[in-house]
Amino acid sequence: MKLLPTLLAALLLTGAAQAQTYTVVCVKTACGHLGVNASAERLETDYSYRNNGRGPDQKEVATFAADGAWLSYRTEGVATYGARIDESFERQADGKAVWRSSVDRGEQAGAAREAVYLPLQATPALAARLAQSLLAAKTPRTEALPVGRLSIERVQRLSLAGQPFEIGLYAVTGLELSPSYVWLREDNRALFAQVYPGWGGTVLQGFEAEVDRLSDAQKTAELAQLQRLARELPQPLPGLTVIEGVRWFDAQAAVLRGPSDVYLLDGRISAIAKPGSLRNAAPAQRISGKGRTLLPGLVDMHVHLTPPELLLHLAAGVTAVRDVGNSKADIAELRGRIERGDVLGPRISANGFIEGKSPFSSQADFVPDNLPDALAAIDWYAAHGYRQLKLYNSIKPEWVKPMVAHARSLGLRTGGHVPAFMTASQAVEAGFDELHHINQVTLNFLVSKTDDTRTLLRFNLVGDKAADLKLNDRRTQNFIALLKKKGTVVDATMAAFEAQYTQRQGQPNPSYAMVSANLPAVMQRGLLSAEVDMDDTKARRWSASWKVMMNLLHRMHAAGIPLVAGTDATAGFALQRELELYVQAGIPAAQALKIATWNGAKYSDRLNEIGSIERGKRADLMLVDGDPVADIRAIRRVALVIQGDKALSPAALYQAMGVLPFVPAAEIIK
């Protein structure tokens, strides 16, 4: 379908700039704004929002030629975690394209006239202008600068009650591992909205009530692709399957066993025997285990799951997750679709999320401003089968003890962030069963009574001061003893913080440097962008603080504090990095694997079904090339993933997302 650049044409006819205001909506609550002043030759934006005490402040100016060619782009501001936004692009008179950002500088002579520029961080208004350029292009795929090739298609069209115009949902391919979506008006191709199902989005002022409807339509578009892949990618394992002569990881004992023949029947592990000993088994499928290791599927204990992440989890051998904060309706729907086989994805357990009402709130289903409402939220979660709660930053400290007591009376555990104006020790004494995030744990030794950790202070204070901590002092010993006494679980999510405390602008992101070359070029460039700006002095100090956090992780494990492997970061790849970081911190690889399998199943109440290779348990397994007990990096070489009665090729899963495979898939012989 070829469309004229109708926005440009319309504005050329009027000869005037058009100003529009958009509302940023965070889970049905207005949390910011986008101001847009657009003409055919110029786009100006002013973008700002706050959710969970953080958000960007950004301004852009872009100019265009009469034929729609991108002539220049300039953006300045502050990103979500405080990094400075400062980027520019210019198409010079001789046609040379020149750009400068926090991560690179470059130029290209003779850049295509239709080439678009992709900044590291753009507003929804620029996403719409990008879509307009792609729609006007004469070729199916459009060159992007500095890197990439993009395409676009309209996937949905909706009418608005009482409005003379329709809106269209457009999918842009080439920016990420899954399509990126933007809603445009169909009469002039101007931005109408950009939404993120389950979170909110940016919508034309006056149409905030449409966000849920747009989210539902967008979810339908996302699911259509996932449903197709669910039909095409799995290989059924009917009857009896044997994985022959394979070493297998005994998760409870944290040791390798075998080699053995491991038999699977009707989606469960049916037998573990000496190689070749079950002579009359007559399996329908055989899989070679030579040179490979069989492990229970990994459990990521800290995710906020969205449909585009499902295949990434599975490709990395993550067959189960714990969602610790999401729309309760969205996660229930997604879990149902996975269980029915409508889409592929990890098995889901969910924590109930409760946040207190404040100017810094993370918007959610339950954001009470009084204790009775907080207790009523616990009642809802208990009635709907939840087993654990996650409390968040703006919960008032005096609520914690009665909330925990009420939850326990209903059979629920409680964990989460340490509420502002409390220490981790106080939260544990008040009854927290679990602490989330290594920065929250480290803050125990750093916060004063007046420090408001609902802000970026919860990250910056750790970076600035943790380097001075002496972890062999009495205070640290007493804290670890308290965790041990109470049986408190720690979900450290190290991979979520490694880059924040160690990466400088333009350097490879340390959490993904080992997989970056397999990712699309646009993503590779994005991974050079750091969350925080650092000079030499700050880099040395924050790196030293990171080492203290790694040391604290080691000390907690050595003391017998139960750890679980969560990420709060990029699906699949981050859990692999999480285990590597545990080993770097001094935790033996076998123990790291136990944390990611046995512990994950145990502390999400699923140990009777998953978490170990035992007769009768679900056949949720991963087969890797090599021995991750000897070298944890082998965890990245996933040759096959088995989930119940179907096998999945990680190579095929990655290829479906535009990622180059890491190893060939294991062959299934019938």
RACORBEL-V492565 format. One record per backbone hydrogen bond with DSSP energy under -1.0 kcal/mol. CO is the residue of the C=O (numbers start at 1). NH is the residue of the N-H. E is the energy in kcal/mol with one decimal. If there is no record, write none. Layout:
co=CO nh=NH e=E
co=CO nh=NH e=E
This chain:
co=4 nh=6 e=-2.7
co=5 nh=9 e=-2.4
co=6 nh=10 e=-2.9
co=7 nh=11 e=-2.4
co=8 nh=12 e=-2.3
co=9 nh=13 e=-1.9
co=10 nh=14 e=-1.9
co=11 nh=15 e=-2.7
co=18 nh=38 e=-2.8
co=20 nh=36 e=-2.9
co=21 nh=205 e=-2.5
co=22 nh=34 e=-2.1
co=23 nh=203 e=-2.4
co=24 nh=31 e=-3.2
co=24 nh=32 e=-1.0
co=25 nh=201 e=-2.4
co=26 nh=29 e=-1.1
co=29 nh=26 e=-3.4
co=31 nh=50 e=-2.4
co=32 nh=24 e=-2.2
co=33 nh=48 e=-2.4
co=34 nh=22 e=-2.9
co=35 nh=46 e=-1.9
co=36 nh=20 e=-3.0
co=37 nh=44 e=-2.2
co=38 nh=18 e=-3.6
co=41 nh=64 e=-1.8
co=42 nh=39 e=-2.9
co=43 nh=62 e=-2.5
co=44 nh=37 e=-2.6
co=45 nh=60 e=-1.4
co=46 nh=35 e=-2.9
co=47 nh=58 e=-3.0
co=48 nh=33 e=-2.7
co=51 nh=54 e=-1.2
co=54 nh=51 e=-3.0
co=56 nh=49 e=-1.3
co=57 nh=78 e=-2.8
co=58 nh=47 e=-3.3
co=59 nh=76 e=-2.0
co=60 nh=45 e=-2.1
co=61 nh=74 e=-2.2
co=62 nh=43 e=-2.7
co=63 nh=71 e=-2.3
co=63 nh=72 e=-1.5
co=65 nh=68 e=-2.0
co=69 nh=65 e=-2.5
co=71 nh=91 e=-3.3
co=72 nh=63 e=-2.0
co=73 nh=89 e=-2.4
co=74 nh=61 e=-2.4
co=75 nh=87 e=-2.1
co=76 nh=59 e=-2.6
co=77 nh=85 e=-3.1
co=78 nh=57 e=-2.5
co=79 nh=82 e=-1.9
co=83 nh=79 e=-3.4
co=85 nh=77 e=-1.6
co=87 nh=75 e=-2.4
co=88 nh=100 e=-2.5
co=89 nh=73 e=-2.4
co=90 nh=98 e=-2.8
co=92 nh=95 e=-2.3
co=96 nh=92 e=-3.1
co=97 nh=108 e=-2.5
co=98 nh=90 e=-2.5
co=99 nh=106 e=-2.2
co=100 nh=88 e=-2.7
co=104 nh=101 e=-2.8
co=106 nh=99 e=-2.6
co=108 nh=97 e=-2.8
co=112 nh=115 e=-1.6
co=116 nh=145 e=-3.0
co=123 nh=127 e=-1.7
co=124 nh=128 e=-1.9
co=125 nh=129 e=-1.9
co=126 nh=130 e=-2.6
co=127 nh=131 e=-2.1
co=128 nh=132 e=-2.2
co=129 nh=133 e=-2.0
co=130 nh=134 e=-2.3
co=131 nh=135 e=-2.2
co=132 nh=136 e=-1.5
co=135 nh=3 e=-1.2
co=142 nh=150 e=-2.8
co=143 nh=116 e=-1.9
co=145 nh=118 e=-2.9
co=148 nh=144 e=-2.7
co=150 nh=142 e=-3.2
co=151 nh=173 e=-2.4
co=153 nh=171 e=-2.9
co=156 nh=169 e=-2.4
co=158 nh=167 e=-2.6
co=160 nh=163 e=-2.2
co=166 nh=186 e=-3.2
co=167 nh=158 e=-3.0
co=168 nh=184 e=-2.5
co=169 nh=155 e=-2.9
co=169 nh=156 e=-1.1
co=170 nh=182 e=-1.8
co=171 nh=153 e=-1.5
co=172 nh=180 e=-2.9
co=173 nh=151 e=-1.8
co=180 nh=172 e=-3.6
co=182 nh=170 e=-2.7
co=183 nh=192 e=-2.8
co=183 nh=193 e=-1.7
co=184 nh=168 e=-2.9
co=185 nh=189 e=-1.6
co=190 nh=185 e=-3.0
co=192 nh=204 e=-2.2
co=193 nh=183 e=-3.1
co=194 nh=202 e=-2.8
co=196 nh=199 e=-2.7
co=196 nh=200 e=-2.1
co=199 nh=27 e=-3.6
co=200 nh=196 e=-3.4
co=201 nh=25 e=-3.8
co=202 nh=194 e=-2.5
co=203 nh=23 e=-3.0
co=204 nh=207 e=-2.2
co=207 nh=210 e=-2.1
co=208 nh=211 e=-1.6
co=210 nh=214 e=-2.7
co=211 nh=215 e=-2.7
co=212 nh=216 e=-2.4
co=213 nh=217 e=-2.1
co=214 nh=218 e=-2.4
co=215 nh=219 e=-2.7
co=216 nh=220 e=-1.9
co=217 nh=221 e=-1.6
co=218 nh=222 e=-2.5
co=219 nh=223 e=-2.8
co=220 nh=224 e=-1.6
co=221 nh=225 e=-1.0
co=222 nh=226 e=-1.5
co=223 nh=227 e=-3.1
co=224 nh=228 e=-1.7
co=225 nh=229 e=-2.3
co=226 nh=230 e=-2.1
co=227 nh=231 e=-1.1
co=228 nh=232 e=-1.6
co=229 nh=233 e=-2.9
co=235 nh=647 e=-2.7
co=240 nh=284 e=-2.6
co=240 nh=285 e=-1.7
co=241 nh=264 e=-2.9
co=242 nh=287 e=-2.3
co=243 nh=262 e=-2.2
co=244 nh=289 e=-2.2
co=246 nh=260 e=-2.2
co=247 nh=294 e=-3.0
co=248 nh=257 e=-3.3
co=249 nh=251 e=-1.1
co=250 nh=254 e=-1.7
co=250 nh=255 e=-1.4
co=255 nh=250 e=-3.0
co=257 nh=248 e=-2.0
co=260 nh=246 e=-2.9
co=261 nh=273 e=-2.5
co=262 nh=243 e=-2.6
co=263 nh=270 e=-2.3
co=263 nh=271 e=-1.1
co=264 nh=241 e=-2.5
co=265 nh=268 e=-1.5
co=267 nh=619 e=-2.8
co=268 nh=265 e=-2.9
co=269 nh=616 e=-3.5
co=271 nh=263 e=-3.0
co=273 nh=261 e=-3.2
co=274 nh=277 e=-2.3
co=277 nh=279 e=-1.4
co=278 nh=281 e=-1.4
co=285 nh=242 e=-2.3
co=286 nh=669 e=-3.1
co=287 nh=244 e=-2.7
co=289 nh=292 e=-2.2
co=291 nh=626 e=-2.4
co=292 nh=247 e=-1.2
co=293 nh=624 e=-2.7
co=294 nh=249 e=-2.6
co=295 nh=622 e=-2.5
co=298 nh=319 e=-1.1
co=298 nh=320 e=-1.4
co=300 nh=322 e=-2.4
co=302 nh=568 e=-2.7
co=303 nh=324 e=-2.4
co=306 nh=309 e=-1.8
co=307 nh=310 e=-1.6
co=309 nh=313 e=-2.0
co=310 nh=314 e=-1.8
co=311 nh=315 e=-2.7
co=312 nh=316 e=-1.2
co=313 nh=318 e=-2.6
co=314 nh=317 e=-2.0
co=317 nh=298 e=-2.5
co=317 nh=319 e=-1.1
co=319 nh=347 e=-2.9
co=320 nh=300 e=-2.0
co=321 nh=349 e=-1.8
co=322 nh=303 e=-1.9
co=323 nh=351 e=-3.1
co=327 nh=331 e=-2.7
co=328 nh=332 e=-1.5
co=329 nh=333 e=-2.2
co=330 nh=334 e=-2.5
co=331 nh=335 e=-2.4
co=332 nh=336 e=-2.1
co=333 nh=337 e=-2.2
co=334 nh=338 e=-2.1
co=335 nh=339 e=-2.5
co=336 nh=340 e=-1.9
co=337 nh=342 e=-2.1
co=337 nh=343 e=-1.0
co=347 nh=321 e=-3.0
co=349 nh=323 e=-3.0
co=352 nh=390 e=-3.8
co=354 nh=392 e=-1.3
co=358 nh=361 e=-1.6
co=361 nh=52 e=-1.9
co=366 nh=355 e=-2.0
co=368 nh=357 e=-2.1
co=370 nh=374 e=-1.7
co=371 nh=375 e=-2.6
co=372 nh=376 e=-2.0
co=373 nh=377 e=-1.8
co=374 nh=378 e=-1.6
co=375 nh=379 e=-1.9
co=376 nh=380 e=-1.9
co=377 nh=381 e=-2.1
co=378 nh=382 e=-2.6
co=379 nh=383 e=-2.5
co=380 nh=384 e=-1.4
co=381 nh=386 e=-2.3
co=382 nh=385 e=-1.4
co=387 nh=413 e=-2.3
co=388 nh=352 e=-2.7
co=389 nh=415 e=-1.9
co=390 nh=354 e=-2.5
co=391 nh=417 e=-1.9
co=392 nh=395 e=-1.8
co=393 nh=420 e=-2.8
co=396 nh=399 e=-2.2
co=399 nh=403 e=-2.4
co=400 nh=404 e=-2.9
co=401 nh=405 e=-2.4
co=402 nh=406 e=-2.2
co=403 nh=407 e=-2.6
co=404 nh=408 e=-2.7
co=405 nh=409 e=-1.9
co=407 nh=412 e=-2.9
co=408 nh=411 e=-1.5
co=413 nh=389 e=-2.2
co=414 nh=433 e=-3.6
co=415 nh=391 e=-3.0
co=416 nh=436 e=-2.1
co=419 nh=422 e=-1.2
co=423 nh=427 e=-2.2
co=424 nh=428 e=-2.5
co=425 nh=429 e=-2.6
co=426 nh=430 e=-1.9
co=427 nh=432 e=-2.6
co=428 nh=431 e=-1.3
co=433 nh=489 e=-2.6
co=435 nh=491 e=-2.9
co=437 nh=441 e=-1.6
co=438 nh=442 e=-2.5
co=439 nh=443 e=-2.1
co=441 nh=444 e=-1.2
co=442 nh=445 e=-1.8
co=443 nh=446 e=-1.9
co=443 nh=447 e=-2.3
co=448 nh=451 e=-1.1
co=451 nh=453 e=-1.1
co=452 nh=455 e=-1.2
co=455 nh=458 e=-1.7
co=456 nh=459 e=-1.7
co=456 nh=460 e=-2.6
co=457 nh=461 e=-2.5
co=459 nh=463 e=-1.9
co=460 nh=464 e=-2.7
co=461 nh=465 e=-2.0
co=462 nh=466 e=-2.2
co=465 nh=468 e=-1.8
co=466 nh=469 e=-2.0
co=470 nh=473 e=-1.5
co=473 nh=477 e=-2.1
co=474 nh=478 e=-2.6
co=475 nh=479 e=-2.0
co=476 nh=480 e=-2.6
co=477 nh=481 e=-2.2
co=478 nh=482 e=-2.0
co=479 nh=483 e=-2.2
co=480 nh=484 e=-2.4
co=481 nh=485 e=-2.8
co=482 nh=486 e=-2.4
co=483 nh=487 e=-1.0
co=483 nh=488 e=-2.0
co=489 nh=435 e=-2.5
co=490 nh=564 e=-1.9
co=491 nh=437 e=-3.4
co=492 nh=438 e=-2.3
co=493 nh=496 e=-1.0
co=494 nh=497 e=-1.8
co=494 nh=498 e=-1.5
co=497 nh=501 e=-1.9
co=498 nh=502 e=-1.0
co=499 nh=503 e=-2.7
co=504 nh=507 e=-2.3
co=509 nh=512 e=-1.4
co=509 nh=513 e=-1.1
co=512 nh=515 e=-1.4
co=512 nh=516 e=-1.5
co=515 nh=518 e=-1.8
co=516 nh=519 e=-2.0
co=518 nh=660 e=-2.6
co=520 nh=524 e=-2.0
co=521 nh=525 e=-2.0
co=522 nh=526 e=-1.8
co=523 nh=527 e=-1.9
co=525 nh=528 e=-1.7
co=526 nh=529 e=-1.7
co=528 nh=506 e=-2.6
co=531 nh=83 e=-1.3
co=535 nh=539 e=-2.7
co=536 nh=540 e=-2.1
co=537 nh=541 e=-2.1
co=538 nh=542 e=-3.1
co=539 nh=543 e=-2.0
co=540 nh=544 e=-1.9
co=541 nh=545 e=-2.2
co=542 nh=546 e=-2.1
co=543 nh=547 e=-1.8
co=544 nh=548 e=-1.5
co=545 nh=549 e=-2.0
co=546 nh=550 e=-2.5
co=547 nh=551 e=-2.3
co=548 nh=552 e=-2.5
co=549 nh=553 e=-2.1
co=550 nh=554 e=-2.1
co=551 nh=555 e=-2.5
co=552 nh=556 e=-2.3
co=553 nh=557 e=-2.3
co=554 nh=558 e=-2.8
co=555 nh=559 e=-1.6
co=556 nh=561 e=-2.6
co=557 nh=560 e=-1.7
co=562 nh=490 e=-2.3
co=565 nh=301 e=-2.4
co=570 nh=574 e=-2.1
co=571 nh=573 e=-2.6
co=572 nh=576 e=-1.7
co=573 nh=577 e=-1.9
co=574 nh=578 e=-2.5
co=575 nh=579 e=-1.8
co=576 nh=580 e=-1.6
co=577 nh=581 e=-2.6
co=578 nh=582 e=-1.9
co=579 nh=583 e=-1.9
co=580 nh=584 e=-2.4
co=581 nh=585 e=-2.0
co=582 nh=587 e=-2.4
co=583 nh=586 e=-1.6
co=588 nh=592 e=-2.2
co=589 nh=593 e=-2.4
co=590 nh=594 e=-1.8
co=591 nh=595 e=-2.4
co=592 nh=596 e=-1.7
co=594 nh=599 e=-2.3
co=596 nh=299 e=-2.6
co=597 nh=601 e=-2.3
co=598 nh=602 e=-2.8
co=599 nh=603 e=-2.9
co=601 nh=606 e=-3.3
co=602 nh=605 e=-1.3
co=606 nh=609 e=-1.9
co=606 nh=610 e=-2.6
co=609 nh=618 e=-2.2
co=612 nh=614 e=-1.0
co=614 nh=617 e=-1.8
co=617 nh=269 e=-2.7
co=618 nh=620 e=-1.9
co=619 nh=644 e=-1.2
co=620 nh=297 e=-2.8
co=621 nh=642 e=-2.7
co=622 nh=295 e=-2.8
co=623 nh=639 e=-2.7
co=623 nh=640 e=-1.5
co=624 nh=293 e=-2.4
co=627 nh=631 e=-2.2
co=631 nh=634 e=-2.4
co=632 nh=635 e=-2.1
co=633 nh=636 e=-1.8
co=634 nh=637 e=-1.9
co=636 nh=638 e=-1.4
co=637 nh=625 e=-2.6
co=639 nh=666 e=-2.3
co=640 nh=623 e=-2.9
co=641 nh=648 e=-3.2
co=642 nh=621 e=-2.5
co=645 nh=237 e=-2.7
co=646 nh=643 e=-2.5
co=647 nh=235 e=-2.8
co=648 nh=641 e=-2.3
co=649 nh=653 e=-2.3
co=650 nh=654 e=-3.0
co=651 nh=655 e=-2.3
co=652 nh=656 e=-1.8
co=654 nh=657 e=-1.5
co=654 nh=659 e=-2.6
co=655 nh=658 e=-1.3
co=669 nh=286 e=-2.9
